[in-house]
């Protein structure tokens, strides 16, 4: 009787002891400095901390900073101010826990480099038994989404640059050159820039892009602070039904999750990517504060007249204001190779052995250049020939950015540390709340993009008008996209 009653107790104690041992082992995953997996990285041209910071700012900066005033227009001054800071913190936190989980897995398995998809695969394979069969599936999903963002963002960037340049050139030359010619020329330049295979070589381009965006911000702020209204003239809050639009714009403007792991994987000192006052924290703090500053004062200046991009609120007949469009176009063109690199970086690594086995002459550099050329031809063809491109890419962006930026990082951290957490652990519930917020962004962003697609189709009488309307819609409403 005694043995029958005590056996389960002893078994439970043994299980608890085994679980406690496992937790101690996982907690001590940072152990021996001599076994530091990052020392095994074999990089021909690693990037420095400053190089990585410049790329990180460029990857998250984009043109989204000029869309934040329109986000405030859907939230009000007070809600917009605190909401932007909170959402910025959430997005930054998700990037942090993704990289932190990657570092933990590298230590556990002595792997020097892990891409986004590899992180998910390793995570699920060592997670709870029910998740172990999902590793490969989740990896493929992430890789497809990264490619959609890389190709889609590049195509949208080409359209954006062409649309802005055509507006300025046609205005001052009083000409009516076909927009497709601009797209073709911009695509050709982007193709040349995208042939670069090294992040280190891209630094001057991304630095120039960052500086041009900063110049544009300064010019915008000159107009904004000219006769700035009192804060009492703008509503502090907006109806709750408009908040999902605010959430979507801010998240899509801030999100740059697709560039994070390629940047970290190419660092000379990856441990400096995380930690207080290091690359990630410094870069994202600058970005979030700048976005919030521009959003607050931009909305304070223009109120309900704020357009999708505050640059469109500037006077059309002043050269200084028109220069913003030109500088933005150049900045986006110079940042496009970074977005493209993040899609090529992992996909060519998977394709290279297959291509080399089938066509030995295409092994190595030659094959990669041909692969990059083919992808850019596809991208430029999309920009030239696909009607409603911005709305279609917006649908993909709303799905991919919310999933990669909010849903997957929280899920990955939870599965990586599941042995350490009980069901009442605060980190578990924190991740659940962020996951639910990500679902809200997913649904509202997807619905908004579908609505934009429907409106675009209704307003376009013929498919041939698709690109022209796509350019106009994008320039007017590109705050929906990153």
C-alpha positions as CSV (number, residue, x, y, z in Angstrom):
1,X,0.0,0.0,0.0
2,X,2.7,2.4,1.0
3,X,4.8,1.5,-2.1
4,X,1.8,2.0,-4.4
5,X,1.1,5.4,-3.0
6,X,4.7,6.6,-2.9
7,X,5.7,5.4,-6.4
8,X,4.0,8.3,-8.2
9,X,5.5,10.7,-5.8
10,X,9.0,9.3,-6.4
11,X,8.4,9.4,-10.1
12,X,7.2,13.0,-9.9
13,X,10.3,14.0,-7.9
14,X,12.5,12.3,-10.5
15,X,10.7,14.1,-13.3
16,X,11.0,17.4,-11.5
17,X,14.7,16.7,-10.9
18,X,15.3,15.9,-14.5
19,X,13.4,19.1,-15.6
20,X,15.4,21.2,-13.1
21,X,18.6,19.7,-14.5
22,X,17.5,20.5,-18.0
23,X,16.7,24.1,-17.0
24,X,20.1,24.6,-15.4
25,X,21.8,23.2,-18.5
26,X,19.8,25.6,-20.7
27,X,20.4,28.6,-18.4
28,X,24.1,27.9,-18.5
29,X,24.2,27.9,-22.3
30,X,26.7,30.8,-22.3
31,X,29.3,28.9,-20.5
32,X,32.8,28.5,-21.8
33,X,34.3,31.5,-23.7
34,X,36.7,29.1,-25.4
35,X,33.7,27.4,-27.0
36,X,32.3,30.7,-28.3
37,X,30.6,29.7,-31.6
38,X,30.9,33.1,-33.1
39,X,34.7,32.7,-33.2
40,X,34.1,30.0,-35.9
41,X,32.5,32.5,-38.3
42,X,34.5,32.6,-41.6
43,X,33.7,35.9,-43.1
44,X,35.8,37.4,-45.9
45,X,34.6,41.0,-45.4
46,X,32.9,41.3,-42.0
47,X,31.1,44.5,-41.1
48,X,32.1,46.6,-38.1
49,X,29.6,47.8,-35.4
50,X,29.3,51.2,-37.2
51,X,28.7,49.6,-40.6
52,X,25.9,47.4,-39.1
53,X,24.4,50.4,-37.4
54,X,24.3,52.4,-40.7
55,X,22.6,49.4,-42.4
56,X,20.1,48.9,-39.6
57,X,19.0,52.5,-39.7
58,X,18.7,52.4,-43.5
59,X,16.8,49.1,-43.4
60,X,14.2,50.4,-40.9
61,X,14.3,54.1,-42.0
62,X,13.0,54.0,-45.5
63,X,10.3,56.5,-46.4
64,X,8.1,55.4,-43.5
65,X,9.2,58.3,-41.3
66,X,7.2,60.6,-43.6
67,X,4.1,58.5,-43.1
68,X,3.9,58.9,-39.3
69,X,2.0,62.2,-39.4
70,X,-0.8,60.4,-41.2
71,X,-0.7,57.8,-38.5
72,X,-1.1,60.5,-35.9
73,X,-4.1,61.8,-37.9
74,X,-5.8,58.5,-37.0
75,X,-4.9,58.6,-33.4
76,X,-4.7,62.2,-32.1
77,X,-1.7,63.9,-30.5
78,X,-1.7,62.2,-27.1
79,X,-2.6,58.7,-28.4
80,X,-0.2,59.0,-31.3
81,X,2.7,60.2,-29.1
82,X,2.4,57.4,-26.5
83,X,1.2,54.9,-29.0
84,X,4.2,55.4,-31.3
85,X,6.6,55.0,-28.4
86,X,4.9,51.9,-27.2
87,X,4.6,50.3,-30.6
88,X,8.3,51.2,-31.3
89,X,9.2,49.5,-28.0
90,X,7.3,46.4,-29.0
91,X,8.8,46.2,-32.5
92,X,12.3,46.8,-31.0
93,X,11.7,44.2,-28.3
94,X,10.6,41.6,-30.9
95,X,13.9,42.2,-32.9
96,X,15.8,41.8,-29.6
97,X,14.2,38.5,-28.6
98,X,14.7,37.1,-32.1
99,X,18.5,37.8,-32.0
100,X,18.7,36.8,-28.4
101,X,17.1,33.4,-29.2
102,X,19.4,33.0,-32.2
103,X,22.5,33.6,-29.9
104,X,21.1,31.1,-27.4
105,X,20.7,28.5,-30.1
106,X,24.2,29.2,-31.4
107,X,25.7,28.5,-28.0
108,X,23.6,25.4,-27.4
109,X,24.4,23.7,-30.7
110,X,27.8,25.4,-31.4
111,X,26.5,26.9,-34.7
112,X,28.3,30.1,-35.8
113,X,25.6,31.5,-38.0
114,X,21.8,31.1,-38.1
115,X,19.5,32.7,-40.6
116,X,15.9,33.6,-39.8
117,X,14.5,30.4,-41.2
118,X,17.3,28.3,-39.6
119,X,16.4,29.8,-36.2
120,X,12.8,28.7,-36.6
121,X,13.8,25.2,-37.8
122,X,16.2,24.6,-34.9
123,X,13.8,26.1,-32.4
124,X,10.8,23.9,-33.3
125,X,12.9,20.7,-33.6
126,X,14.1,21.0,-30.0
127,X,10.8,22.4,-28.6
128,X,7.8,20.5,-27.2
129,X,7.1,17.2,-29.0
130,X,4.1,18.5,-30.8
131,X,6.1,21.3,-32.5
132,X,9.1,19.2,-33.7
133,X,7.5,18.2,-37.0
134,X,6.9,21.9,-37.8
135,X,10.5,23.0,-38.1
136,X,11.0,22.5,-41.8
137,X,7.5,23.9,-42.6
138,X,8.0,27.1,-40.6
139,X,11.5,27.5,-42.1
140,X,10.1,27.4,-45.7
141,X,7.3,29.8,-44.8
142,X,9.8,32.3,-43.4
143,X,12.1,32.0,-46.4
144,X,9.1,32.6,-48.8
145,X,8.1,35.7,-46.8
146,X,11.6,37.1,-46.8
147,X,11.7,36.7,-50.6
148,X,8.3,38.3,-51.0
149,X,9.5,41.3,-49.0
150,X,12.8,41.5,-50.9
151,X,11.3,41.2,-54.3
152,X,8.2,43.2,-53.5
153,X,10.0,46.0,-51.7
154,X,12.5,46.3,-54.6
155,X,9.7,46.5,-57.1
156,X,7.8,49.1,-55.1
157,X,11.0,51.1,-54.6
158,X,11.6,51.2,-58.3
159,X,8.0,52.4,-58.9
160,X,8.3,55.0,-56.2
161,X,11.6,56.4,-57.5
162,X,10.3,56.5,-61.1
163,X,7.0,58.2,-60.0
164,X,8.8,60.9,-58.0
165,X,11.3,61.6,-60.7
166,X,8.7,61.7,-63.5
167,X,6.6,64.2,-61.5
168,X,9.5,66.6,-61.0
169,X,10.9,66.2,-64.5
170,X,7.6,66.5,-66.2
171,X,6.6,69.6,-64.0
172,X,9.8,71.6,-64.9
173,X,10.2,70.4,-68.5
174,X,6.4,70.5,-69.3
175,X,6.8,67.1,-70.9
176,X,4.7,64.0,-70.7
177,X,7.2,61.1,-70.9
178,X,5.7,57.7,-70.4
179,X,6.2,56.5,-66.8
180,X,7.3,53.1,-68.1
181,X,10.5,54.7,-69.5
182,X,11.3,56.0,-66.1
183,X,10.7,52.6,-64.5
184,X,12.9,50.9,-67.0
185,X,15.8,53.4,-66.5
186,X,15.5,53.2,-62.7
187,X,15.3,49.4,-62.9
188,X,18.5,49.3,-64.9
189,X,20.3,51.4,-62.3
190,X,18.9,49.3,-59.5
191,X,20.1,46.2,-61.2
192,X,23.7,47.5,-61.4
193,X,23.6,48.4,-57.7
194,X,22.2,45.0,-56.8
195,X,25.1,43.1,-58.3
196,X,27.1,44.0,-55.1
197,X,27.7,40.8,-53.1
198,X,29.3,42.3,-49.9
199,X,27.5,44.2,-47.1
200,X,30.7,46.1,-46.4
201,X,30.8,47.6,-49.8
202,X,27.2,48.7,-49.5
203,X,28.0,50.9,-46.5
204,X,28.7,54.1,-48.5
205,X,25.4,53.7,-50.4
206,X,23.3,53.2,-47.2
207,X,25.1,56.0,-45.4
208,X,24.3,58.3,-48.3
209,X,20.7,57.1,-48.3
210,X,20.5,57.8,-44.5
211,X,22.0,61.3,-44.9
212,X,19.6,62.2,-47.8
213,X,16.6,61.1,-45.7
214,X,17.9,63.2,-42.8
215,X,18.2,66.2,-45.2
216,X,14.7,65.6,-46.3
217,X,13.5,65.5,-42.7
218,X,15.2,68.8,-42.0
219,X,13.6,70.5,-45.0
220,X,10.2,69.1,-44.0
221,X,10.7,70.4,-40.4
222,X,11.5,73.9,-41.8
223,X,8.1,74.0,-43.3
224,X,6.4,72.3,-40.3
225,X,7.8,74.8,-37.8
226,X,6.8,77.8,-39.9
227,X,3.8,79.2,-38.1
228,X,3.2,76.1,-36.1
229,X,-0.4,76.0,-34.6
230,X,-1.0,75.5,-30.9
231,X,-1.5,71.9,-29.6
232,X,-5.0,72.9,-28.5
233,X,-6.1,73.2,-32.1
234,X,-5.6,69.4,-32.7
235,X,-7.6,66.6,-31.0
236,X,-5.7,64.7,-28.3
237,X,-7.6,61.5,-29.1
238,X,-9.5,59.9,-32.0
239,X,-12.4,57.4,-32.1
240,X,-11.2,53.9,-31.3
241,X,-12.4,52.6,-34.7
242,X,-9.5,54.6,-36.4
243,X,-6.8,53.1,-34.1
244,X,-6.2,50.0,-36.2
245,X,-5.1,52.2,-39.1
246,X,-2.7,54.0,-36.8
247,X,-1.3,50.7,-35.6
248,X,-0.8,49.4,-39.1
249,X,0.9,52.5,-40.4
250,X,3.3,52.7,-37.5
251,X,4.2,49.0,-37.5
252,X,4.8,48.9,-41.3
253,X,6.8,52.2,-41.1
254,X,9.1,50.9,-38.3
255,X,9.4,47.3,-39.2
256,X,12.7,46.1,-40.7
257,X,12.9,42.6,-39.3
258,X,13.9,41.1,-42.7
259,X,17.3,42.8,-42.6
260,X,18.2,42.0,-39.0
261,X,19.7,38.5,-39.2
262,X,21.7,39.0,-42.4
263,X,23.2,42.1,-40.7
264,X,24.0,40.2,-37.5
265,X,25.4,37.2,-39.4
266,X,27.9,39.4,-41.2
267,X,29.2,41.2,-38.0
268,X,32.8,40.9,-36.8
269,X,31.6,41.1,-33.2
270,X,28.0,39.8,-33.1
271,X,27.9,40.0,-29.3
272,X,27.8,43.8,-29.7
273,X,24.6,43.6,-31.6
274,X,22.7,43.2,-28.4
275,X,23.1,44.8,-25.0
276,X,22.8,48.3,-23.6
277,X,24.0,51.1,-25.8
278,X,25.0,48.7,-28.6
279,X,24.0,48.4,-32.2
280,X,20.4,47.3,-32.0
281,X,19.4,49.5,-29.0
282,X,21.2,52.6,-30.4
283,X,19.7,52.2,-33.9
284,X,16.2,51.5,-33.0
285,X,16.1,54.2,-30.3
286,X,17.2,56.8,-32.9
287,X,14.6,55.5,-35.4
288,X,11.6,55.4,-32.9
289,X,12.3,58.8,-31.4
290,X,12.7,60.4,-34.9
291,X,9.6,58.8,-36.2
292,X,7.6,60.0,-33.2
293,X,9.0,63.5,-33.4
294,X,8.2,63.9,-37.1
295,X,4.8,62.3,-36.6
296,X,3.8,64.6,-33.7
297,X,4.8,67.9,-35.2
298,X,3.8,66.9,-38.8
299,X,0.2,66.3,-37.6
300,X,0.3,69.3,-35.4
301,X,1.1,71.4,-38.5
302,X,-1.3,70.0,-41.0
303,X,-4.0,68.4,-38.9
304,X,-6.7,66.6,-40.9
305,X,-5.1,67.8,-44.2
306,X,-2.1,65.6,-43.5
307,X,-1.5,63.3,-46.6
308,X,-0.2,59.8,-46.7
309,X,3.3,61.2,-46.9
310,X,4.0,64.6,-45.3
311,X,6.3,65.4,-48.2
312,X,3.1,65.7,-50.3
313,X,1.9,68.6,-48.1
314,X,4.9,70.7,-49.2
315,X,4.3,73.5,-51.7
316,X,4.5,72.2,-55.3
317,X,5.8,75.5,-56.7
318,X,9.0,75.8,-54.6
319,X,12.3,74.3,-55.6
320,X,13.3,73.5,-52.0
321,X,10.1,71.5,-51.5
322,X,10.5,69.7,-54.9
323,X,14.1,68.8,-54.0
324,X,12.6,66.6,-51.2
325,X,11.1,64.3,-53.9
326,X,14.4,64.1,-55.8
327,X,16.4,63.4,-52.6
328,X,13.9,60.8,-51.5
329,X,14.0,59.1,-54.8
330,X,17.8,58.9,-54.7
331,X,17.7,57.7,-51.1
332,X,15.3,54.9,-51.8
333,X,17.3,53.9,-54.9
334,X,20.5,53.6,-52.8
335,X,18.8,51.6,-50.0
336,X,17.2,49.1,-52.5
337,X,20.4,46.9,-52.7
338,X,20.2,46.3,-49.0
339,X,16.6,45.0,-49.2
340,X,17.6,42.9,-52.2
341,X,20.7,41.5,-50.5
342,X,18.6,40.1,-47.6
343,X,16.6,38.0,-50.1
344,X,19.5,36.8,-52.1
345,X,21.8,36.1,-49.1
346,X,20.0,33.0,-47.9
347,X,18.3,31.9,-51.1
348,X,21.5,31.6,-53.1
349,X,23.1,29.7,-50.3
350,X,20.4,27.0,-50.7
351,X,20.4,27.0,-54.5
352,X,24.1,27.2,-55.1
353,X,24.8,23.4,-54.5
354,X,21.9,22.4,-56.7
355,X,22.9,24.7,-59.5
356,X,26.6,23.8,-59.2
357,X,25.8,20.1,-59.4
358,X,23.6,20.5,-62.5
359,X,25.8,23.2,-64.2
360,X,29.3,23.0,-62.9
361,X,30.3,26.2,-64.8
362,X,27.8,28.2,-62.7
363,X,29.4,27.4,-59.4
364,X,30.5,30.3,-57.2
365,X,30.5,33.9,-58.2
366,X,29.4,33.6,-61.8
367,X,26.3,31.7,-60.8
368,X,25.4,34.2,-58.1
369,X,25.7,37.1,-60.5
370,X,23.4,35.4,-63.0
371,X,20.9,34.6,-60.2
372,X,20.9,38.3,-59.1
373,X,20.4,39.4,-62.7
374,X,17.4,37.1,-63.2
375,X,15.8,38.3,-59.9
376,X,16.2,41.9,-60.8
377,X,14.8,41.3,-64.3
378,X,11.8,39.7,-62.6
379,X,11.5,42.6,-60.2
380,X,11.7,45.3,-62.9
381,X,9.2,43.3,-65.0
382,X,6.8,43.4,-62.1
383,X,7.3,47.1,-61.7
384,X,6.7,47.7,-65.4
385,X,4.0,45.2,-66.3
386,X,1.8,44.4,-63.3
387,X,-1.3,46.5,-62.8
388,X,-2.2,47.4,-59.2
389,X,1.3,46.5,-58.1
390,X,1.3,48.6,-54.9
391,X,-1.9,47.1,-53.7
392,X,-0.8,43.6,-54.4
393,X,2.5,44.1,-52.7
394,X,0.6,45.7,-49.8
395,X,-1.3,42.6,-49.3
396,X,1.9,40.5,-49.1
397,X,3.5,43.1,-46.9
398,X,0.7,43.2,-44.4
399,X,0.9,39.4,-44.1
400,X,4.7,39.1,-44.1
401,X,5.8,42.0,-42.0
402,X,3.3,41.4,-39.1
403,X,4.1,37.7,-39.2
404,X,7.9,38.0,-39.4
405,X,8.1,41.1,-37.1
406,X,5.6,40.2,-34.3
407,X,4.2,36.7,-34.5
408,X,7.3,34.6,-35.2
409,X,9.8,36.3,-32.8
410,X,7.4,35.8,-29.8
411,X,6.7,32.2,-30.8
412,X,10.4,31.4,-31.3
413,X,11.4,32.9,-27.9
414,X,8.6,31.0,-26.1
415,X,9.6,27.7,-27.7
416,X,13.4,28.3,-27.1
417,X,12.9,28.9,-23.4
418,X,9.9,26.6,-22.8
419,X,11.8,24.4,-20.4
420,X,12.6,27.4,-18.2
421,X,9.1,28.9,-18.1
422,X,6.0,27.7,-16.2
423,X,2.5,28.6,-17.3
424,X,2.5,31.7,-15.1
425,X,5.8,33.1,-16.2
426,X,5.4,36.8,-17.0
427,X,7.4,36.4,-20.2
428,X,5.0,33.8,-21.5
429,X,2.0,36.1,-21.0
430,X,4.0,39.1,-22.4
431,X,4.6,37.1,-25.6
432,X,0.9,36.1,-25.8
433,X,-0.2,39.7,-25.6
434,X,2.3,40.7,-28.3
435,X,1.2,37.8,-30.5
436,X,-2.4,38.9,-30.2
437,X,-1.4,42.5,-31.1
438,X,0.4,41.0,-34.1
439,X,-2.8,39.3,-35.2
440,X,-4.6,42.6,-35.0
441,X,-2.0,44.2,-37.2
442,X,-2.2,41.2,-39.6
443,X,-6.0,41.4,-39.9
444,X,-6.4,45.2,-40.2
445,X,-3.4,45.5,-42.5
446,X,-4.7,42.7,-44.8
447,X,-8.2,44.2,-44.8
448,X,-6.9,47.7,-45.6
449,X,-4.7,46.4,-48.5
450,X,-7.7,44.4,-49.9
451,X,-9.8,47.6,-49.7
452,X,-7.1,49.6,-51.5
453,X,-6.9,46.9,-54.2
454,X,-10.6,47.1,-54.8
455,X,-10.6,50.9,-54.9
456,X,-7.7,50.8,-57.4
457,X,-9.4,48.4,-59.7
458,X,-12.7,50.3,-59.6
459,X,-10.9,53.6,-60.4
460,X,-8.9,52.1,-63.2
461,X,-10.9,51.7,-66.4
462,X,-8.4,49.6,-68.3
463,X,-5.6,47.3,-67.2
464,X,-3.2,49.5,-69.3
465,X,-3.8,52.2,-66.8
466,X,-2.8,50.0,-63.9
467,X,0.8,51.1,-63.6
468,X,0.0,54.8,-63.9
469,X,-2.7,54.5,-61.3
470,X,-0.4,52.3,-59.2
471,X,2.3,55.0,-59.1
472,X,-0.2,57.7,-58.2
473,X,-1.8,55.6,-55.5
474,X,1.5,54.6,-54.1
475,X,2.8,58.2,-54.0
476,X,-0.4,59.3,-52.4
477,X,-0.8,56.4,-50.0
478,X,2.5,54.6,-49.6
479,X,2.3,55.0,-45.9
480,X,0.6,51.6,-46.1
481,X,3.8,50.0,-47.2
482,X,7.5,49.8,-46.1
